[in-house]
Amino acid sequence: MIQHIIQYAVRNPLIVLLGTLGLIAWGLYSISKLPLDAIPDVTNNQVVVATQAPNLSAVEMEQYVTYPIEIAMRNIPGLEGLRSVSQFGLSIITLNFKENVDLYFARSQVNERLQTVRNEIPAGFGIPAMNPVTTGLGEIYQYVVKPIDPQDSSWSLMKLRGVQDWVVKKQLLGVEGVAEISSFGGHLKQWHVKVIPERLQNTGVSLQEVYQAVASGNENSGAAYIEKDGRNYFIRGLGVAKDKFDLEQTLVKVQAGVPVLIRDIAEIEEAYAIRYGALTQGQGEAVGGIVLMLKGANSRQVVQNVKKRLLEVEKTLPPGLKIESFLDRSLLINRAVETVTRNLLEGGLIVIFVLVLLLGHLRAGLIVASVIPLAMLFAIGCMVSFGVSGNLMSL
């Protein structure tokens, strides 16, 4: 068989040359399309469902949240395994699917069952939701939002967190290949209604009435419209609180014809949510974010897209602020590619030298050694065709 192939190749050099040129062209094209990463992502096909309920213990989370979700998920087609963790105020359920199951089909099936199981979970015990389509290796870029002048004290941690959540994060979410932007550090701004017990008792208002008044009074309402002079005037009731004054004017109840407002029984102050951690850099705290990549995306390309978008985002930042990265996956990828390239080049040169030395003929040695780059181009073409990324292990 091999002898016939050799004879055919010798008799038809033009066909062999065209086939070799076609292989080289296919390989070079595949190199430009090959997704690069430092290490392979071996995470299995999974969907993660998380539920937060800060007022529940681990036993209650298991009884009222985790167990109903597990029962609802057991008959999903293609489900291979299921595991869960119930902690204080947190439930994490990981559903593993077979490799041939499309991830978005699996998430669709999980979402359908979550719609049903949400009705079985008591009110106030958390709302289960699926985590973004990413993996443990999805953290590709990390940055901080900080003042250009380190001595500038006008930017508090609350202001920096607001810039991160409402300026930087909103614009980065539109980048191709990005699954989620997680904000870290700073103070999450809130308005706190601090009820004064003595005033509450004197007015005869319960704490539940105060809670309902704040919740129901902070919303807009719509009605019909009025036709006049060929125009339609829409009727709206504007009730969303925009500042401290609006919250103080919220009506709680009417007693003996006298309205009881929030300002009569409570004090409103600007504060921040309870923190369970902090982000530090250098000698103090900082505010930043982590960019999470979609599972299966080209991490090198996604990082380039993120860095390109950040250049545009910096132009929209308030004066005196900048974005500074402290973790960039592309740097690790470049080092890995340089290492693999150097090793392959050095290994190929050693093989060529050994072949020339053993064959005792330069031309014959180079002909045999030409198999090395051709085989590499063929392998890269197959990697692109089968969706295998180029990393330290595959290369």
Summary of the structure (lengths in Angstrom):
residues: 395
radius of gyration: 31.2
end to end distance: 30.8
largest distance: 112.1
contacts: 1102
relative contact order: 0.15
helix: 45%
strand: 26%
